[in-house]
Each structure stands twice: as structure tokens, then as C-alpha cells.
Amino acid sequence: MQSSPLQFALIGAAGYIAPRHMKAIRDTGNVLVAALDPFDSVGIIDSYFPEAQFFIEPERFDRHLDKLRRKGDARVDYVSICSPNYLHDAHIRMALRNQAHAICEKPLVLNPWNLDALEEIEKETGKRIYTILQLRLHPAVQALREKVLASSPDKVFDVQLEYITSRGRWYHYSWKGNQEKSGGIATNIGVHFFDMLSWIFGSVKENLLTRHTHDRASGILVLERARVNWFLCINAEALPNEVKQKGKTTYRSLSIDNEEFEFSEGFTDLHTQSYRQILDGHGFGIADARQSINIVHDIRVQANMIK
């Protein structure tokens, strides 16, 4: 690790995932010096970096980063991006334009061709673009991948994925309910699963969408080593009765050859682990994100054809 604290800026400070990034910055011994969000309900910053500058306008935030850059030693080293999905591309460019590395939440971008442009900007600036693929760091997921790699090359696994995470009416009025901004259900709540599964079972051979509505989607994803039947939903009515009776609002099930794969625990510090890997030079980059972005983009294209 570095001998002195690195300086971070954060975009999307009012978002759900931002506190995990703030915690990761703090727990890796670094400091948040500036944050941006159009919403000013960001009191969570006080729990981590009360001295951080805060901006609600991107133009003033960008100017602040530029001023710090021109001071030399005061420049921002990394910009963490927790903004809405459709803004990731622009915010990554802002980071690199200010000579900072970018650490961006999933999905890195919405469209595969944006990755090609970002690769060019990496080469031009000499700065790296990292993404958070924290499920790859989960011990149970890593163990499963090792098991698959050690199995017979001809073995094709039968995988069933069901993920229901209840969302209220607000969801459909927010950017998350707008496919142009979020990428739709498969992108918004499923991209991390598609990344995990393709990391474990190999490249895509077939990607078939079988159902797509405003609150659920399902399909068949054929990978080199698995046939995946998946179902994603944000409607509480789809929850199994036993889950409803317990008062829970989320249900996740992943089975492999009819055997339940349990990985519900161990998520607490995966963002911090992701940051440690990035700071040690081993973070996940554009090439790692490409396959899952291709998967969800293909699903979105099929969804538009269904309409």
C-alpha cells in the first residue's frame, strides 16, 4: 500500500451504494476531499469525511478538480462513481480528464461500444478505469469457480437463478424505472449475477429473452459450461409465500444441478476488498466488464423487439 493517503472524489454521494465506497476509502487509509450530488441529503458524509467539499453542480465540481490538479500535490488521485447508470460514461471521462483514475459501479457503461471509446481515453491519459465486480471476491463464488474449472471439460451445468427484490412505486418514477437511464431490470438488478455466472461458466453461446415486462424478466443464457434459466423481478407479489410470511422483501435462489448454492453471507466488506485490490494494482477493468455489458445490452435489444 501507499505510504501517504491518496485523495478521492466521489460522484453520487446521495445514492444507496455511496456509503460502501466512503467506507472503503476510509478503511484503506485514504481521504475523500470532494463529493458531488444534485441532491443535498448527504449527511452520511459526516460519518466518514465531514471535511470533504460538497457540490450540487457538476460544473463547479469539475472546476474544483481542475484547480486541485493544477496545484500538483493536491490533485485527486481517484474518482469514485456511484451516479445513475446512464451517466457513468460521462463521469468516467470527467475523472480521466482531470488526471485521476476512475472507480465505477456496475454497469461500467450501458452500451458495449462505449467501452471501446473509454479504452482509447485510457491510452490517451495513462489513467485506469476500474469497476466494482465484488461477487468475484466472495469466497464461496471463488470456490465454485475452482470447482467448475477442476471438473470435466465436457460437463455442462444446469443453473437456475431466481432473484426477487421488492421495489415500491417510487422505482418506476425514478431513473431506475427508465430503461434509457438504467438499462432496464436485467441491467439494474441483474448485471452483477450475469458477470458472476459468465466469470464462472465461460463465454456466451446463446442469450434468449423469454419474458420482459415493466417489473420482471426471464430468459435462458447458454454459457460454455452451463445452461442458465434466470428470472428477475421487482414485484413483491412474486415472492414465495414462505418468504412473505416471514415478512421479508427479497428472495434469492441459485441452484446448480438442483443443489442450492448458498452465498448470502460475506458481503459486508467486499467493496473494501475491491478497493484494496485496485490500490494494489489488481482491480477489474474494462476487459473484465465487457462480457456482462454485452449480455445485458443483448437482453435490452430483445426487450425492445418484444415491445
C-alpha positions in Angstrom: 0.0 0.0 0.0 1.0 3.6 -0.5 2.9 5.4 2.3 0.6 8.5 2.5 -3.2 8.9 2.0 -4.5 9.2 -1.5 -7.1 11.8 -2.4 -10.5 10.7 -3.6 -13.5 12.5 -5.0 -17.0 10.8 -5.2 -19.9 11.3 -7.6 -23.3 10.3 -6.5 -22.9 10.8 -2.7 -26.6 10.6 -2.0 -27.1 7.2 -3.6 -27.7 3.9 -2.0 -24.2 2.4 -2.7 -22.2 5.5 -1.9 -21.6 4.7 1.8 -19.9 1.5 0.9 -17.4 3.5 -1.2 -16.9 6.0 1.6 -16.2 3.2 4.0 -13.8 1.6 1.5 -11.9 4.9 1.1 -11.7 5.3 4.9 -10.8 1.7 5.6 -8.0 1.7 3.0 -6.4 4.7 4.8 -7.3 7.3 2.3 -9.3 10.5 2.3 -12.4 11.9 0.5 -11.8 15.5 -0.4 -14.8 16.3 -2.6 -18.2 14.9 -3.4 -21.0 15.7 -5.9 -24.7 15.0 -6.0 -27.6 17.1 -7.3 -29.4 16.1 -4.1 -28.2 17.6 -0.8 -29.4 14.8 1.5 -25.8 13.7 2.1 -25.4 13.8 5.9 -23.9 10.3 5.6 -20.7 12.1 4.6 -20.3 13.2 8.3 -19.9 9.6 9.3 -16.8 9.3 7.2 -15.3 12.6 5.9 -17.0 15.7 7.4 -14.3 17.9 5.9 -15.0 16.9 2.3 -16.1 19.7 0.0 -19.6 19.2 -1.4 -21.1 20.3 -4.7 -24.5 20.0 -6.2 -23.5 21.3 -9.7 -21.2 19.1 -11.9 -19.6 22.2 -13.5 -18.4 23.6 -10.1 -17.2 20.1 -9.1 -15.3 19.7 -12.3 -13.7 23.1 -11.8 -12.7 22.2 -8.3 -11.0 19.0 -9.5 -9.2 21.1 -12.2 -8.0 23.6 -9.5 -6.7 20.7 -7.3 -5.0 19.2 -10.3 -3.2 22.4 -11.1 -1.8 22.5 -7.5 0.1 19.4 -8.2 0.4 17.5 -4.9 -3.2 18.5 -4.0 -4.7 16.7 -7.1 -7.3 14.0 -6.8 -5.9 10.5 -7.4 -9.2 8.6 -7.8 -12.8 9.5 -8.6 -15.4 7.0 -7.3 -18.6 7.0 -9.4 -21.9 6.0 -7.9 -24.2 8.0 -10.2 -27.1 6.7 -12.3 -26.1 4.2 -14.9 -26.5 6.4 -17.9 -24.1 9.0 -16.5 -21.3 6.6 -15.8 -19.6 7.1 -19.2 -19.6 10.9 -18.9 -18.4 10.8 -15.3 -15.6 8.4 -16.1 -14.5 10.8 -18.8 -14.6 13.7 -16.3 -12.3 11.7 -13.9 -9.7 10.9 -16.6 -9.8 14.4 -18.0 -8.7 15.6 -14.5 -5.9 13.1 -14.5 -7.5 10.8 -12.0 -8.2 7.1 -12.1 -11.9 6.1 -12.1 -13.6 3.5 -9.9 -17.1 3.0 -11.2 -20.0 0.9 -10.0 -21.7 -1.6 -12.3 -22.6 -1.4 -15.1 -19.5 0.4 -16.2 -21.5 1.7 -19.2 -24.8 0.8 -20.9 -23.5 0.2 -24.4 -20.7 -2.1 -25.5 -19.3 0.4 -28.0 -18.7 3.0 -25.2 -16.1 0.6 -23.8 -14.0 0.9 -27.0 -14.0 4.7 -26.7 -13.0 4.5 -23.0 -10.1 2.2 -23.9 -8.9 4.9 -26.2 -9.2 7.5 -23.4 -7.2 5.3 -21.1 -4.4 5.2 -23.6 -4.5 8.9 -24.1 -4.5 9.9 -20.5 -2.5 7.0 -19.0 -5.1 6.6 -16.3 -7.1 3.4 -15.5 -10.8 2.7 -15.4 -11.8 0.2 -12.7 -15.2 -1.3 -12.0 -16.6 -3.0 -8.9 -17.3 -6.7 -9.5 -17.4 -7.6 -5.9 -19.1 -11.0 -6.3 -15.8 -12.3 -7.9 -14.2 -11.7 -4.5 -16.8 -13.7 -2.5 -15.1 -16.8 -1.1 -18.0 -19.1 -1.9 -18.1 -17.8 -5.5 -14.3 -18.2 -5.9 -14.6 -21.8 -4.5 -17.4 -22.6 -7.0 -15.3 -21.3 -9.9 -12.4 -23.5 -8.9 -14.8 -26.5 -8.7 -16.0 -25.8 -12.2 -12.5 -25.4 -13.6 -11.5 -28.7 -12.0 -14.4 -30.6 -13.4 -14.6 -32.5 -16.7 -14.3 -30.0 -19.7 -17.4 -31.7 -21.2 -19.5 -31.1 -18.1 -22.4 -28.6 -18.7 -24.1 -27.5 -15.5 -27.8 -26.8 -15.1 -28.2 -23.5 -13.3 -31.4 -21.9 -12.0 -31.3 -18.2 -10.9 -34.2 -16.5 -9.3 -33.9 -13.0 -7.8 -36.9 -11.1 -6.5 -36.1 -7.8 -4.8 -39.2 -5.7 -3.9 -39.4 -2.1 -5.1 -42.1 0.4 -4.3 -44.0 2.6 -6.7 -41.2 5.2 -6.5 -39.0 2.9 -8.5 -41.0 3.5 -11.7 -40.8 7.2 -11.3 -37.1 7.3 -10.7 -34.2 6.9 -13.2 -34.1 3.2 -12.3 -37.5 2.7 -13.9 -36.5 4.4 -17.1 -34.8 1.9 -19.4 -32.9 4.6 -21.3 -31.3 5.7 -18.0 -30.9 2.4 -16.1 -30.7 -0.2 -18.8 -33.9 -1.9 -17.5 -34.4 -4.6 -14.9 -31.8 -7.0 -16.3 -29.1 -4.4 -16.1 -30.2 -2.7 -12.9 -30.6 -5.7 -10.6 -29.1 -8.5 -12.7 -25.8 -7.3 -14.2 -23.7 -8.5 -11.1 -25.3 -12.0 -11.4 -24.6 -12.2 -15.1 -21.0 -11.1 -14.5 -20.6 -13.7 -11.8 -22.1 -16.6 -13.9 -20.1 -15.8 -17.0 -16.9 -15.5 -14.9 -17.5 -19.0 -13.5 -19.0 -20.8 -16.5 -17.4 -19.1 -19.5 -18.3 -17.1 -22.6 -21.8 -16.7 -24.0 -23.1 -19.2 -26.7 -26.7 -18.1 -26.7 -28.7 -15.4 -25.0 -32.5 -15.8 -25.2 -35.0 -13.5 -23.5 -38.3 -15.3 -22.9 -40.3 -12.6 -21.0 -39.9 -8.9 -20.3 -42.4 -6.5 -18.6 -42.1 -3.4 -16.5 -41.4 -5.4 -13.3 -39.9 -8.8 -14.4 -37.8 -10.5 -16.9 -36.7 -14.1 -17.6 -34.6 -15.9 -20.1 -32.1 -18.6 -21.0 -28.4 -17.9 -21.0 -26.2 -20.6 -22.5 -22.6 -20.4 -21.5 -19.6 -22.7 -22.3 -20.1 -24.7 -19.2 -23.7 -24.0 -18.1 -27.3 -23.6 -19.2 -28.8 -20.8 -17.1 -32.5 -20.3 -16.6 -33.0 -16.9 -14.9 -35.8 -14.9 -13.5 -35.5 -11.3 -12.2 -38.4 -9.4 -10.6 -39.1 -6.2 -8.5 -42.7 -7.0 -7.7 -43.4 -8.3 -4.1 -46.3 -10.3 -5.4 -43.9 -12.7 -7.0 -42.2 -13.6 -3.6 -42.7 -17.2 -2.4 -45.4 -17.5 0.3 -42.9 -18.7 2.9 -40.8 -15.5 2.3 -43.9 -13.3 2.6 -44.9 -15.0 5.8 -41.5 -14.2 7.3 -42.0 -10.5 6.4 -39.0 -10.5 4.1 -38.9 -8.5 0.9 -36.1 -10.1 -1.0 -35.7 -13.7 -2.3 -32.6 -15.0 -4.0 -32.0 -18.6 -5.1 -29.2 -20.0 -7.2 -29.1 -23.7 -7.8 -26.6 -25.8 -9.7 -27.6 -29.2 -10.8 -30.6 -29.0 -8.4 -28.3 -28.2 -5.5 -28.8 -24.9 -3.8 -25.7 -22.6 -3.9 -25.5 -20.6 -0.7 -23.7 -17.3 -0.7 -26.0 -15.0 1.2 -23.3 -14.2 3.8 -19.9 -12.5 3.5 -20.9 -9.3 1.6 -20.0 -6.8 4.3 -16.5 -5.8 3.2 -16.4 -6.8 -0.5 -16.3 -3.1 -1.6 -13.4 -2.5 0.7 -11.7 -5.6 -0.6 -12.3 -4.3 -4.1 -10.6 -1.1 -3.3 -7.6 -2.9 -1.8 -7.2 -4.8 -5.0 -7.4 -1.7 -7.1 -4.9 0.2 -5.0 -2.6 -2.8 -5.2 -2.8 -2.8 -9.0 -5.1 -5.8 -9.4 -8.5 -4.3 -9.9 -11.1 -5.3 -12.5 -11.0 -3.1 -15.6 -12.8 -2.6 -19.0 -12.0 -6.1 -20.3 -13.4 -7.7 -17.2 -16.7 -5.8 -17.6 -17.2 -6.4 -21.3 -19.0 -9.7 -21.3 -21.7 -8.8 -18.7 -22.3 -5.5 -20.5 -22.7 -7.4 -23.8 -25.2 -9.8 -22.1 -27.5 -7.1 -20.6 -27.3 -5.0 -23.8 -28.4 -8.0 -25.9 -31.3 -8.5 -23.4 -32.3 -4.9 -23.8 -32.3 -5.2 -27.6 -34.5 -8.2 -27.4 -36.8 -6.5 -25.0 -37.3 -3.6 -27.4 -38.2 -6.1 -30.1 -40.8 -7.7 -27.8 -42.5 -4.3 -27.4 
